[in-house]
Amino acid sequence: MDDLQRVQALLEQDKVYYVNLLEILRRGSAQVLAATEGSLILRDEGSGAYLFTLQEEDRALLERIPGDATLIAGYNMWAMPLLEERFGLPWKLVVRSVAWPAREPPHVPELPGAELRLLDRSWAPWAAEHYSEHFGDMDAYLEGVADRGLLGAFVEGEPAGFVGFHPEGSIGLLEVLPQYRRRGLGRLLELAAIRLALDRGQYAFGQVEVGNTASLALQKDLGLSASERTLFWLSA
């Protein structure tokens, strides 16, 4: 069994939890830095992220992550303080993985007066201005999102919200402008993003911050499965 087969066999044991890693393997952007029957470390050449899941007896493999890493995802919570101390990365997030469990895409309902459009790079400044979170160069980041798939919702021709894909493939950046909330646009956008991912042959998945019970409840209501275990992200 070669490294990629070993990695695939490990991840298939919990597809929802490891869906992020499975997507990286699917699109062929995974560089395998370490792989055993129970541990692996990948580098995603698309996003530059280092992602790992380790048995505790293999913790020495963490040294395979280079000192200049600026984006790390770990599936072992015991490793988070070790990496925080080593890398000094200031941003961290603990999440659960959510994934669409079926091959068939969801039904995307129609909302009176609303339409969906794929947005190009010219919409990046608008999306950056209206997104509720900010990190780094948001205009440049949203340009990349537009290249991967930035869906916009319009109500009576006016832009009302958007959703997109992060560099490693997860669905996120869901935002509905305040004046258009409570109309079902968020559900519409996310279901459309799931369908778009599946139509492209991608895994349809996202991540929900631990403690965000409202978002987790929404994902389950939409039909996504949620992981029992958590993972963490560290970033510059």
Secondary structure, 3 states (H helix, E strand, C coil): CCHHHHHHHHHHHHCCCCHHHHHHHHCCCEEEEEECCCCEEEEECCCCCEEEECCHHHHHHHHHCCCCCCEEEECCHHHHHHHHHHHCCCEEEEEEEEECCCCCCCCCCCCCCEEEEEECHHHHHHHHHHCCCCCCCHHHHHHHHHHHHEEEEEECCEEEEEEEECCCCCEEEEEECHHHCCCCHHHHHHHHHHHHHHHCCCCCEEEEECCCHHHHHHHHHHCCEEEEEEEEEEEC
